[in-house]
Amino acid sequence: DEEILLLAMKDMNVAKLTSDDTPLFNGIVQDLFPGVETPVLNYGDLQTAIETQLTADNLQRVPVIITKIIQLYETKNSRHSVMIVGDTGSGKSVVWRTLKFA
């Protein structure tokens, strides 16, 4: 039960955090759930489709972008709407377009 709660908390929050806030969130979660490991979900088929689509679009398969695409997928599965924000050139369009066609 703790693993499910921990996974739900991370699914709902990690994608919204900045890179500076993620370690702080992880520290709080470890304090709340000592000794509980977060289950790792396997997105093998999705990741393969993402990599194939990135290659088809003549884009590099950068691990950070692949992670962001999977986070968008997870967020879309748990929320009714999503707003993608970020600096110009940060990959927002690449993320949603790649997920759309993957």
JORALIN-V823987 format. One record per pair of residues at least 12 apart in sequence whose C-alpha atoms are under 10 Angstrom apart, sorted by sequence separation. I is the first residue (numbers start at 0). J is the second residue. D is the distance in Angstrom with one decimal. If there is no record, write none. Layout:
i->I j->J d->D
i->I j->J d->D
//
This chain:
i->12 j->24 d->8.7
i->13 j->25 d->9.0
i->50 j->62 d->9.8
i->53 j->65 d->9.2
i->71 j->83 d->8.9
i->83 j->95 d->8.6
i->9 j->24 d->8.9
i->49 j->64 d->9.8
i->50 j->65 d->7.7
i->9 j->25 d->8.7
i->49 j->65 d->7.1
i->9 j->28 d->8.7
i->46 j->65 d->7.3
i->49 j->68 d->7.9
i->8 j->28 d->8.7
i->45 j->65 d->9.9
i->46 j->66 d->9.1
i->49 j->69 d->8.8
i->46 j->68 d->9.0
i->68 j->90 d->9.9
i->72 j->94 d->9.7
i->5 j->28 d->7.6
i->45 j->68 d->9.7
i->46 j->69 d->7.7
i->67 j->90 d->9.1
i->68 j->91 d->9.4
i->71 j->94 d->7.8
i->72 j->95 d->9.1
i->5 j->29 d->9.5
i->45 j->69 d->8.0
i->67 j->91 d->9.1
i->70 j->94 d->9.7
i->71 j->95 d->7.7
i->64 j->89 d->9.4
i->68 j->93 d->8.6
i->69 j->94 d->8.9
i->5 j->31 d->9.3
i->64 j->90 d->7.3
i->67 j->93 d->9.9
i->68 j->94 d->5.2
i->72 j->98 d->7.3
i->5 j->32 d->7.7
i->42 j->69 d->8.0
i->45 j->72 d->9.3
i->63 j->90 d->9.9
i->64 j->91 d->9.3
i->67 j->94 d->6.8
i->68 j->95 d->7.1
i->71 j->98 d->8.0
i->72 j->99 d->9.6
i->4 j->32 d->9.7
i->9 j->37 d->8.8
i->66 j->94 d->9.5
i->67 j->95 d->9.4
i->68 j->96 d->9.4
i->64 j->93 d->8.2
i->65 j->94 d->8.0
i->68 j->97 d->7.5
i->69 j->98 d->8.1
i->2 j->32 d->8.9
i->5 j->35 d->8.3
i->6 j->36 d->9.5
i->7 j->37 d->10.0
i->64 j->94 d->6.9
i->68 j->98 d->6.2
i->1 j->32 d->7.5
i->5 j->36 d->8.6
i->6 j->37 d->6.2
i->67 j->98 d->9.9
i->68 j->99 d->9.8
i->5 j->37 d->6.6
i->6 j->38 d->7.0
i->65 j->97 d->9.4
i->2 j->35 d->6.7
i->4 j->37 d->9.6
i->5 j->38 d->8.7
i->6 j->39 d->8.9
i->64 j->97 d->9.8
i->65 j->98 d->9.6
i->68 j->101 d->9.9
i->1 j->35 d->7.3
i->2 j->36 d->7.1
i->3 j->37 d->8.5
i->6 j->40 d->9.6
i->1 j->36 d->9.3
i->2 j->37 d->6.2
i->3 j->38 d->8.3
i->58 j->93 d->8.9
i->1 j->37 d->9.3
i->2 j->38 d->6.8
i->56 j->93 d->9.5
i->53 j->93 d->8.6
i->56 j->96 d->10.0
i->53 j->94 d->9.7
i->56 j->97 d->8.5
i->55 j->97 d->9.9
i->53 j->96 d->9.7
i->52 j->96 d->9.4
i->53 j->97 d->6.7
i->49 j->94 d->9.6
i->52 j->97 d->6.2
i->53 j->98 d->9.7
i->51 j->97 d->9.5
i->52 j->98 d->8.5
i->50 j->97 d->9.0
i->52 j->99 d->9.7
i->53 j->100 d->9.7
i->49 j->97 d->6.5
i->52 j->100 d->6.9
i->53 j->101 d->8.7
i->48 j->97 d->9.1
i->49 j->98 d->6.8
i->51 j->100 d->10.0
i->52 j->101 d->5.7
i->48 j->98 d->8.8
i->49 j->99 d->9.6
i->51 j->101 d->7.7
i->49 j->100 d->8.3
i->50 j->101 d->8.4
i->14 j->66 d->9.6
i->48 j->100 d->8.7
i->49 j->101 d->5.2
i->14 j->67 d->7.6
i->45 j->98 d->9.0
i->48 j->101 d->5.0
i->47 j->101 d->8.7
i->14 j->69 d->9.6
i->15 j->70 d->9.4
i->46 j->101 d->8.8
i->14 j->70 d->5.9
i->45 j->101 d->7.4
i->13 j->70 d->8.4
i->14 j->71 d->7.5
i->44 j->101 d->9.9
i->11 j->70 d->9.7
i->14 j->73 d->8.9
i->15 j->74 d->9.5
i->10 j->70 d->8.0
i->14 j->74 d->7.6
i->13 j->74 d->9.8
i->11 j->73 d->8.6
i->12 j->74 d->9.2
i->10 j->73 d->6.8
i->11 j->74 d->7.0
i->10 j->74 d->7.1
i->10 j->76 d->9.8
i->11 j->77 d->7.6
i->10 j->77 d->8.3
i->11 j->78 d->8.7
i->15 j->83 d->9.5
i->15 j->84 d->9.9
i->7 j->77 d->9.4
//
